């Protein structure tokens, strides 16, 4: 590892568990309603209504892959060992007191000779999902050579609650965008949401990177900072559910190295029975479509997902591909991936430990996730 071996790192963390063992443990607990899915004995996790699988008319499943025409070869990373640490946000900054059950997760390739990617891979959880519940995807990204952070932020609140009771469509739209902006950057935008910089996404990520740079310089966290500001151009950002909306909002403002939207990507409203995306979904975006990928499930909220994919221009790159039917996405060049994996928790199955279908300790659709994580982008 160029910046130093991760072996023996994370001495400041109270507990360290090898990834394979911890993933298995969390999967068991999550299936029982415990760790990784929101915290508490009877957690509330974000779910979305099942919609018509053909909604939007945008899907066109690709034919089987011809290896001779592959534009990208997925790396075989199954043997790569990963180091993992858990860090309490309040240990990093005592003012980071929102959603205290969620703890930052840090993953690194454990091989001292591993070649690290130039970008930091950041995972943003969904509503009431603790960062502890994303070890499967965190491990996969680290095996692909990323330094990975599953970021604990104030994901236990949502604009739906913050803006409840507003009857004016104009005021409701303004309130919801203000909440998203405050969640991301921390500046006071609305009295309906008590956000601040230490509990914002950018504030917590900046604080964590400076903490790692000071206490574990071998991680190389300083390369993702410019002073105290996050170098968004060196961030590969994955968001799940509410986290995908936060990630989509950041991608509007910042030119990210990569953006992976899992089960969402933008805000939407239903007024008088009509569902529509909020205005910022159609605004010009700093992160281009060439760097943006979406992963959805056919039994999840495909109405909203198709609207988002269209608004972001993803359907101009080949339409949806069924990634469960021997049509690997890396043979089509598509940026819109559609899982058909059998599950009774379609929404959660796309990202959350205990719900994401596995082969061993990797996602059953690992090749397609790795395509979204590592395929060359413009």
N, C-alpha and C positions, 0 to 999 in steps of 0.2 A: 504494500500500500504506500503510495507516494508520500502521504503526509504522516506516515507512521503506523505501526501496527495497532489494530483495535484490541488485540489480546491484552488483557490486564487493564483496559480502560474502565471508566465508569466506577471508580472506587468510591465516589461520593454517593452512589445509589445504595439504598438500604438492602435491596434484594436483586439478584440477577438469576435468571433461569434460562437454560438453553432453549432456543426458539422452538425446536420441534416438540419438546416436552410441554412448554407453556402453551403452544397453540392447541395441543390435544386437550390440555386441562381446561382452557378457556372454552373450547368447543363443547365439552361436557357440561360445564357450568352454564354456558349460554343456553344450551338446549333445555336446561332445567329452570331457566328464568333468572340466572345469576349474572356472573361477570361478563362484561363485554357488550351488554345490550342496553345499558342505560343506568344501571346502578339500583340496588335495593332488591328486596325479595320479590316484589311484583312490579318490575319496571314497565314503563310505558315507552315503547319504541315507535319511531316514525313509520307509519304505513300509509299506503295510498290506495284509492279505490281501483278495483279491477275494471278495465275498460275493454271495449270491443277490440279484439286482436288485430282487426283490419282497419282500425280507425286511421284516418288520414290518407289512406291509399298510397302511402309512400314506399312501402316495402317491396323489394324485388329481389328474392333470394338468388344468390349467385350459384352457378353450376359448380360441380366438384373441381377442386384445384388441379391444375396441370403443373407438376413440379418444374417442368421445363420453362415455364413462363413466370416463375416467381420473381417478384421485384424485391423481395426482402426475405431473408432467412432468419427465423426465430432462433435466438441462441439457446443452447442446452445448458441450463443453469441448475439442474436438479441436484448436483453434487456440491454446490457452493454452500459452505457453512456461514452462519450469520451470528453476529453478536447483537445483543439486545439490552437496552436499559430503560428504566422507567424513572421519570423525573417529575416531582410535584411542582406545578407552576408557582405555588406560594414559596417554594424554596428558591426559585429563580427571582421572583419579585413578590414580596409580601402583600402588595396591593392587588395581586391577581387572585381574587377571592371568589369569583363567580364559578359556579358548577364545580365545587371542590372534589367531587367524586371522580372527575375525569383527570387523568395524568398524562403528561407528554410521554410518548414512546419513541425511542431512537433505535434505529437498526443500521448496522454496518456490515459489509462483507468481512468475514473473520480471517480470511487468508491474507497474511502479510504481503504477499506478492500480487494481490488482486489489483486490477486496473480500475480505478474509480472514474465514474462519469463526471463531467464538468458541472452537472446540475444537481441541486438538492431536490429530492422528491418529497413533497409535502402532502399529507392526507388530511382532509377536513371531514370530520364525522357528521352524521345527520342528527336530527332532533332527538335529544335524550340518549344518544349513543356516546358512550365513553370512548376515549381514544384507545383504551385497552382492548377494544373489540375489533381492531383492524390489524391484527398481527399476521394474518394470512397474506393480505395484500402488501403489508410492510415488508414481510420476509421475502416475498416474490420480487419486489422492486430492489431490495438490497442484493439479492442473488444476481440481479441483472447489472450490478455495479453502482447503484445509487447509494449515497448517504440518504437516509430516510427519516422523516419526522412525521408521526401521527400526532397532530397538534390538538391539545386540549384547549378549547375555547368555550365561550358561553353559548353552547348549542342546546341548552335546556330551555331556551325561550325561542319564540317564533313571532314574526310580525302578525300572524293570525291573532294571537293573544294580545300583543301590544297595541294593535289597532282596532280591537274589538269595539263595537258600538258606534263606529263612524258610519253614517248613512250616506254621506255625499261621496259619489264615486271619485271626484277630483281630490277631495281631502283624503280619502282612503288610499288612493294611489300615491299621493305625496307622503303619507305616513309610512307606508310600507317601504318605499324607496329610502326614506330617511333612516328607518331601522336597519336596512341592509347596509347602508353606508356607515352607520355608527358601529355596527358589528364588525365591519372590516377595518375601519380606520380609528374609531374611538372618539372623534370629535362630536360634540353635542349637536344633534340635528333635530330632536323632537323630545318634548317632555314625557312622551309615552314610553320611552325606553331609557333605562338608566345605565347606559353604556359609558365606558371610559377607555383611555388608551391601554392601561395595563390588562384589561380584559378583552380587548379587541384582537382580531386575528393578526393584524400587522404588529401590534404592540407585543403580543405574546411570542410571535415568531422572532421578532427582533431581540427581545429579552433573552429567549432561549439560545439564540445563536451567539450572543455576546457572552452568556454564561458558559457555553461550551468552549468558545474561543479562549476564555480565561482559564477554565478548569481542566479542559481536555483539548489542548491545542492540536494534538494529533488528528482530531476529527477534521480539521480544516474548515471550521465553521466560518471563519473570518472572510473567506472568499465569497460568501453570500451576503456580505454587508458592505455598504458604503457609508462609513461613519456609523451612525446608529440606525440607518435606514436599510430596509431589506432590498437586496438586488433582485428585483422581480424578474429581470431578464435571465437570471440563473436559476429560476425556480420552475420545476415541473410540478404542476399542481393538480391533484386529484381531489374531487369533491363528491361525496355521496349524499343524495337526498337534499336536506337543507344545506349540507356542505357543498353540494353541486351548485346551488343558487349563489352561495357566497363566492365560490370559485368562478362562476360565470360573471358575477359582478366585478370581481378583481380583473378577469380577462377583458372586460370592457375598458377598464382604466389603464391596465398595465400590459406591456408586451412581455408575456411569459415565454419561457423556453418551450413549454408544452402545457396543454390543458386537457385533462381527462374528466369528462362529466359522466358520472354514474347515477342513473335513475333521476334525471332532472337536468338543471342547468340554468333555469331562469324562473322568475315569479309569474304566476298567472292568477286571474280572478274569474269568478262566475257572477255575472250581474244579469238579472231578469232571465235566467236560464241560458245565457250565452257565455261561453268560456273563451277567454282571450288572454294573450300575453300582455304584461304591463309594458309601457312605452320603452323602458330602457333595454328591453330584450331586442328591439329593432334598431337601437342606436349603433353608430359606427363603433368598431371594436379594435382595441389596440393589439390584442392577440389575434392573428389572422386565422382563417379557417384551416389553412394548411398545417397549423400546429394544434388543432382542436380535434378531439375524438369524443364520441358519445357511446356509452354502453347501456343498453336497456334490456328489459325482459318483455317478451310478447304478452305475458299475463299481468303485467303491471299497468301503469297509467299511460298507455300508448297514445292517447289523444294528446296529452300535454307534451310527451316526448317528441312526437312527430312535429308539433308546432314549433318546439324549440329547435329541433334539428333543421327545419326549414328556415327559421329566422336567422340562424347562425350560418347558413350556407352549407351545412354538412351534406345535404341531399344532392348538392351539385357535384359531389365527388363520387357518385356511384350508387347512392341509395343505401338502404339497409341491407345487411348481409346476415343470414341465419348462421350464427357461429356454432350451432349445435348439430348441424346436418352435413358434416364433411365438406363444408365450403369455407375453409379458413380465410379469415379477413385479409391476411397478408398476401393472398393471391389476387385480390381484386383492387386493392388500393383504396377501399372505402374508408370513411372515417365515422360511419354509423354502424355499430355492431349490435345485433339483436340476439339475445339468448333465448333458447327454447328449452332450457333444462327443466326436467320435471321437478316441481316443488309446490308446496302449499303456502310458501312465503316468498312469492316472486320478487317483491321489492327488496327484502332483506337478503335474498340469495345472491344478489349482485356484489355484495361487499362485506357483509358482517360475519365475523367468526361465529360458528355454530349453525349458520344457515347457508353459507356459500358451499356448493357441492365440491367435494375434494376427491383427489386421487393421492393417497398418502397424505402429505401435509401441504400439497399445492392445489390450487383450483383445478377442477376438471377442464376448464377452458383456459388453462395457463398460457397456451400458445397465443391465444387471442388477446389476453390481457398484456402479455409481453409485446405483442405487436403495437398495441396502443401506448405502451410505456416506452418503447425503444425504436420504433420505425423512424427512419430519417425524416426530418421535417425541414421545410424551407424557412 
